[in-house]
Amino acid sequence: MIWSLLQAIYDTSVPIPSEPEILEPALDDVEYFHVAPQVYQLLKQQERLGGLPAAYRDRLKLKYDETVRTNLYIHYENERILQAFEDSGIAVIPLKGVRFAMKYFGHIGARGTSDIDLLLHESDMKRAEACIRQFGFTCEEKPIRAHFHRSFSKPLAGTNHSLTVELHWGLLMEGTSSFSIAPFWREAEPLKPYKQVMELSEYHQFYMICLHGWKHALDSPKYLIDIVQLLEVSGDRISFDRLLQDASIHRTYKRIASTLSVVYKQFPYLEARKPLKLANRRGNWWYYDAGRGKKKNALLRYARFLQYQWLDFDSPIHSLAASIHYMESLVLFRKGVRTNDQTEV
């Protein structure tokens, strides 16, 4: 299982597993969830790759090299768009993506990405759409009422894949919280050498990544890895007191508490690294085996879905609004309509 490997990577007092009966299923999971670049980069940084048999190192490096090639192209497209926004005077904040991989994981290929996520002021959306259309992103996905981003894609030459740009003006569905994006903008700083391109503060980066993982129900280890990696890099400068206070005001407290509870359960070394003081731990219905390949358990997945859809909201009204949004998305999906809600935040 992947957790024995991930826990050993982050808790360096634990040796990297060497037994084939542990490593083989762990690396199967790593490949299944597309986290080989993270695992390879972290082991490389720690100078612990040599602890793996050569065959396993080669498997990780193959996926890592593939990610480097893909991310180089995405980075090229991303920088073209950012420069166009800069030239047009459109303020923008890149979310996650290649820059996130470089800053928090230490290499352009250290974290796979499949699209370009950009945060803008809603008032700039029309101009931003015009900018990205000039680069061939003309295929617009059908939006959902009360959603918080729009998606545009273009085909990748010589492949059956496409590259998507998501233009965000928020992070959560309308009507499901009292969340405001304004503080994220106020504390953002210019990303050199740009003036209009900003980057989130470390605190808001962490807040966003927690919401991002929750939005996907933590259904892959990659969301937990993102959170743990931010705690490793920026944890000393991130205030949990502020986070939980802000989450209470924004009515996202249960979402943040549930997400962090699961992360701390899977990575117990964090209790000493950065103590998490919660009156009640949440996320008790999160089970890894509920979402893994042949091990998928329908009952566990359903229990987790109920928690995610109903119990992780601070207000019954917010739960109801989220359920309505979910049903609208499901109806469109069954009609064969691809929507923003079926892409990553």
C-alpha positions as CSV (number, residue, x, y, z in Angstrom):
1,M,0.0,0.0,0.0
2,I,1.2,3.5,-0.9
3,W,1.0,4.9,2.7
4,S,3.9,2.9,4.0
5,L,6.1,4.5,1.3
6,L,4.7,8.0,1.7
7,Q,5.0,7.9,5.5
8,A,8.6,6.8,5.2
9,I,9.3,9.6,2.8
10,Y,8.0,12.3,5.0
11,D,9.0,10.8,8.4
12,T,12.7,10.3,7.7
13,S,13.1,8.3,10.9
14,V,11.3,5.5,9.1
15,P,13.3,3.5,6.6
16,I,12.2,3.3,3.0
17,P,10.5,-0.2,2.6
18,S,12.7,-2.6,0.7
19,E,10.5,-5.8,0.7
20,P,9.0,-6.5,-2.7
21,E,5.7,-7.5,-1.1
22,I,5.5,-3.9,0.2
23,L,7.1,-2.0,-2.6
24,E,5.3,-3.7,-5.5
25,P,1.8,-2.8,-4.4
26,A,3.0,0.6,-3.2
27,L,4.4,1.5,-6.6
28,D,1.3,0.1,-8.3
29,D,-0.6,2.6,-6.2
30,V,1.9,5.4,-7.0
31,E,1.3,4.8,-10.8
32,Y,-2.4,4.4,-10.4
33,F,-2.7,7.8,-8.7
34,H,-0.1,9.5,-10.9
35,V,2.1,10.6,-8.1
36,A,5.4,9.0,-9.3
37,P,7.0,12.5,-10.0
38,Q,6.4,13.6,-6.4
39,V,7.7,10.3,-5.0
40,Y,10.8,10.4,-7.2
41,Q,11.6,14.1,-6.5
42,L,11.2,13.8,-2.8
43,L,13.4,10.7,-2.6
44,K,15.9,12.4,-4.8
45,Q,16.0,15.5,-2.6
46,Q,16.5,13.3,0.5
47,E,19.3,11.3,-1.3
48,R,17.3,8.1,-0.6
49,L,16.6,6.9,-4.1
50,G,19.5,4.4,-3.6
51,G,17.4,2.7,-1.0
52,L,15.1,1.4,-3.8
53,P,16.0,-1.5,-6.0
54,A,17.0,-0.4,-9.5
55,A,13.9,-1.7,-11.2
56,Y,11.7,0.4,-9.0
57,R,13.8,3.5,-9.4
58,D,13.5,3.1,-13.2
59,R,9.8,2.8,-13.0
60,L,9.6,6.1,-11.0
61,K,12.1,7.9,-13.3
62,L,10.2,6.9,-16.4
63,K,7.0,8.6,-15.1
64,Y,9.1,11.6,-13.8
65,D,10.7,12.1,-17.2
66,E,7.3,12.0,-19.0
67,T,6.0,14.6,-16.5
68,V,9.0,16.9,-17.2
69,R,8.3,16.8,-20.9
70,T,4.6,17.6,-20.4
71,N,5.1,20.3,-17.9
72,L,7.7,22.0,-20.0
73,Y,5.1,22.4,-22.7
74,I,2.4,23.5,-20.2
75,H,4.9,26.0,-18.7
76,Y,5.5,27.5,-22.2
77,E,1.8,28.0,-22.8
78,N,1.3,29.3,-19.2
79,E,4.0,31.9,-19.6
80,R,2.6,33.1,-23.0
81,I,-0.8,33.6,-21.4
82,L,0.7,35.4,-18.3
83,Q,2.7,37.8,-20.6
84,A,-0.5,38.5,-22.6
85,F,-2.3,39.4,-19.4
86,E,0.6,41.5,-18.3
87,D,0.6,43.4,-21.6
88,S,-3.2,43.9,-21.3
89,G,-3.1,45.1,-17.7
90,I,-5.1,42.1,-16.5
91,A,-4.3,41.1,-12.9
92,V,-3.9,37.4,-12.5
93,I,-2.8,34.8,-9.9
94,P,-1.6,31.4,-11.2
95,L,-3.1,28.5,-9.1
96,K,-1.3,25.2,-8.6
97,G,0.3,24.0,-11.8
98,V,3.9,24.1,-12.9
99,R,4.8,27.1,-10.8
100,F,3.5,25.3,-7.8
101,A,5.6,22.3,-8.6
102,M,8.7,24.4,-8.9
103,K,8.2,26.5,-5.8
104,Y,7.0,23.8,-3.4
105,F,8.5,20.6,-4.8
106,G,11.7,22.0,-6.2
107,H,11.5,21.0,-9.9
108,I,9.3,21.6,-13.0
109,G,8.6,17.9,-13.3
110,A,8.1,17.2,-9.6
111,R,4.3,17.3,-9.8
112,G,2.1,16.4,-12.7
113,T,-0.5,18.8,-14.0
114,S,-3.0,18.6,-16.8
115,D,-4.3,22.2,-17.2
116,I,-3.6,25.8,-16.4
117,D,-5.6,27.4,-13.6
118,L,-5.7,31.2,-13.3
119,L,-7.5,33.4,-10.8
120,L,-8.8,36.7,-12.1
121,H,-11.2,39.5,-11.0
122,E,-14.6,38.6,-12.4
123,S,-14.8,42.1,-14.0
124,D,-11.7,41.1,-16.2
125,M,-13.2,37.8,-17.4
126,K,-14.3,39.0,-20.9
127,R,-10.8,40.5,-21.6
128,A,-9.1,37.4,-20.3
129,E,-11.3,35.1,-22.5
130,A,-10.3,37.2,-25.5
131,C,-6.6,36.9,-24.6
132,I,-6.6,33.1,-24.4
133,R,-8.7,32.6,-27.5
134,Q,-5.8,34.2,-29.4
135,F,-3.7,31.3,-28.4
136,G,-6.2,28.7,-29.7
137,F,-8.2,28.0,-26.6
138,T,-11.5,28.3,-28.3
139,C,-13.3,25.2,-27.2
140,E,-15.5,26.4,-24.3
141,E,-17.0,23.9,-21.9
142,K,-20.6,24.3,-20.8
143,P,-20.7,26.3,-17.5
144,I,-22.9,25.3,-14.5
145,R,-25.1,27.8,-12.7
146,A,-23.4,29.3,-9.6
147,H,-20.0,27.9,-10.6
148,F,-16.7,29.8,-10.1
149,H,-14.7,29.2,-13.2
150,R,-14.9,28.8,-17.0
151,S,-12.9,26.4,-19.0
152,F,-11.4,26.7,-22.5
153,S,-9.3,24.1,-24.3
154,K,-7.4,23.3,-27.5
155,P,-6.2,20.1,-29.0
156,L,-2.6,19.1,-28.6
157,A,-1.1,18.4,-32.0
158,G,-0.3,14.8,-32.7
159,T,-2.3,13.5,-29.7
160,N,-5.8,12.6,-28.6
161,H,-5.5,15.0,-25.7
162,S,-6.3,18.6,-25.1
163,L,-4.9,21.4,-22.9
164,T,-7.4,23.3,-20.8
165,V,-7.2,26.8,-19.3
166,E,-9.5,27.4,-16.4
167,L,-10.3,31.0,-15.6
168,H,-11.4,31.3,-12.0
169,W,-13.0,34.2,-10.2
170,G,-13.6,32.2,-7.0
171,L,-12.8,28.9,-5.3
172,L,-16.2,27.6,-4.0
173,M,-19.7,27.1,-5.4
174,E,-21.9,30.1,-4.8
175,G,-24.4,29.6,-1.9
176,T,-22.3,26.9,-0.2
177,S,-20.3,29.2,2.2
178,S,-19.7,32.9,3.2
179,F,-16.3,32.7,1.6
180,S,-14.7,35.8,0.0
181,I,-11.8,35.8,-2.4
182,A,-11.0,39.5,-1.6
183,P,-8.4,38.7,1.2
184,F,-6.5,36.4,-1.2
185,W,-6.1,39.4,-3.6
186,R,-5.2,41.8,-0.8
187,E,-2.3,39.7,0.5
188,A,-1.0,38.5,-2.9
189,E,2.4,39.9,-4.1
190,P,3.7,40.6,-7.6
191,L,5.4,37.6,-9.2
192,K,8.7,38.9,-10.6
193,P,9.4,40.1,-13.3
194,Y,5.7,40.8,-13.7
195,K,3.6,43.6,-12.2
196,Q,0.1,42.3,-13.0
197,V,0.9,38.7,-12.3
198,M,0.6,38.0,-8.6
199,E,1.2,35.0,-6.3
200,L,-0.8,33.9,-3.3
201,S,0.6,34.4,0.2
202,E,1.8,31.2,1.8
203,Y,-1.1,31.3,4.1
204,H,-3.7,31.6,1.3
205,Q,-1.8,29.1,-0.8
206,F,-2.4,26.6,2.0
207,Y,-6.0,27.6,2.5
208,M,-6.6,27.1,-1.2
209,I,-4.9,23.8,-1.4
210,C,-7.0,22.5,1.6
211,L,-10.2,23.6,-0.2
212,H,-8.9,22.0,-3.4
213,G,-8.3,18.7,-1.7
214,W,-11.7,18.8,0.0
215,K,-13.4,19.6,-3.3
216,H,-12.1,16.4,-4.7
217,A,-13.1,14.5,-1.5
218,L,-9.4,13.6,-1.0
219,D,-10.0,10.8,-3.4
220,S,-6.3,10.5,-4.3
221,P,-3.1,10.7,-2.3
222,K,-1.9,13.6,-4.5
223,Y,-4.2,15.9,-2.6
224,L,-2.8,14.8,0.8
225,I,0.8,15.1,-0.6
226,D,0.1,18.7,-1.6
227,I,-1.0,19.6,1.9
228,V,1.9,17.8,3.6
229,Q,4.4,19.3,1.3
230,L,3.2,22.9,2.0
231,L,3.4,22.1,5.7
232,E,7.0,20.9,5.2
233,V,8.0,24.0,3.2
234,S,5.8,26.7,4.9
235,G,4.4,25.2,8.0
236,D,6.3,27.4,10.4
237,R,4.8,30.5,8.8
238,I,1.2,29.2,8.5
239,S,-1.1,29.9,11.5
240,F,-3.6,27.2,12.2
241,D,-5.3,29.6,14.6
242,R,-5.9,32.1,11.8
243,L,-7.0,29.4,9.4
244,L,-9.6,27.9,11.7
245,Q,-10.8,31.4,12.7
246,D,-11.1,32.5,9.1
247,A,-12.8,29.2,8.2
248,S,-15.4,29.8,11.0
249,I,-16.1,33.2,9.5
250,H,-16.2,31.9,6.0
251,R,-18.4,28.9,7.0
252,T,-15.8,26.5,5.6
253,Y,-14.7,25.2,9.1
254,K,-16.0,21.7,8.7
255,R,-14.4,21.4,5.3
256,I,-11.0,22.5,6.6
257,A,-11.3,20.4,9.8
258,S,-12.3,17.3,7.9
259,T,-9.5,17.7,5.4
260,L,-6.8,18.3,8.0
261,S,-8.1,15.5,10.2
262,V,-7.6,13.0,7.3
263,V,-4.2,14.3,6.5
264,Y,-3.0,14.0,10.1
265,K,-4.5,10.6,10.4
266,Q,-2.5,9.4,7.4
267,F,0.7,11.2,8.4
268,P,0.9,10.9,12.2
269,Y,4.4,12.4,12.3
270,L,2.7,15.8,11.7
271,E,1.4,15.9,15.3
272,A,5.0,16.6,16.4
273,R,5.9,18.7,13.4
274,K,3.0,21.1,13.6
275,P,0.3,20.2,16.2
276,L,-3.3,20.4,15.1
277,K,-5.6,21.5,17.8
278,L,-9.2,20.6,16.9
279,A,-12.0,20.2,19.4
280,N,-13.2,17.3,17.3
281,R,-11.4,15.4,14.6
282,R,-13.5,14.8,11.5
283,G,-13.2,12.7,8.3
284,N,-13.9,9.4,10.1
285,W,-15.6,8.1,7.0
286,W,-12.6,8.6,4.7
287,Y,-11.2,5.2,3.7
288,Y,-8.4,4.7,1.2
289,D,-9.7,1.3,0.2
290,A,-13.0,2.9,-0.9
291,G,-11.4,4.4,-4.0
292,R,-8.6,2.2,-5.1
293,G,-8.9,0.1,-8.3
294,K,-10.0,-3.4,-7.7
295,K,-10.3,-2.7,-3.9
296,K,-13.0,-0.2,-4.4
297,N,-15.8,-0.7,-1.9
298,A,-19.2,0.7,-2.9
299,L,-20.5,1.0,0.7
300,L,-17.5,2.8,1.9
301,R,-17.6,5.2,-1.1
302,Y,-21.3,5.9,-0.5
303,A,-20.6,6.6,3.2
304,R,-17.8,9.0,2.3
305,F,-20.0,10.6,-0.3
306,L,-22.7,11.3,2.3
307,Q,-20.1,12.9,4.6
308,Y,-18.7,15.0,1.8
309,Q,-22.1,16.0,0.4
310,W,-23.9,16.6,3.7
311,L,-21.8,16.6,6.9
312,D,-18.9,18.7,5.7
313,F,-20.9,21.9,5.5
314,D,-21.3,24.5,8.3
315,S,-25.0,25.1,7.4
316,P,-27.9,22.9,6.2
317,I,-28.6,25.6,3.7
318,H,-25.1,25.2,2.3
319,S,-25.5,21.4,2.1
320,L,-28.8,21.8,0.2
321,A,-27.2,24.3,-2.2
322,A,-24.3,21.9,-2.8
323,S,-26.7,19.0,-3.4
324,I,-28.6,21.0,-6.0
325,H,-25.4,22.0,-7.8
326,Y,-24.3,18.3,-7.7
327,M,-27.6,17.1,-9.2
328,E,-27.5,19.7,-12.0
329,S,-24.0,18.6,-12.9
330,L,-25.0,14.9,-12.8
331,V,-27.9,15.6,-15.1
332,L,-25.6,17.3,-17.7
333,F,-23.0,14.5,-17.3
334,R,-25.6,11.8,-18.1
335,K,-26.6,13.8,-21.2
336,G,-23.0,13.5,-22.3
337,V,-22.3,17.2,-21.7
338,R,-18.8,17.9,-20.3
339,T,-18.9,20.7,-17.8
340,N,-16.6,22.8,-15.6
341,D,-17.7,20.7,-12.7
342,Q,-16.0,17.6,-14.1
343,T,-12.6,19.2,-14.2
344,E,-10.1,20.0,-11.5
345,V,-10.2,23.2,-9.4
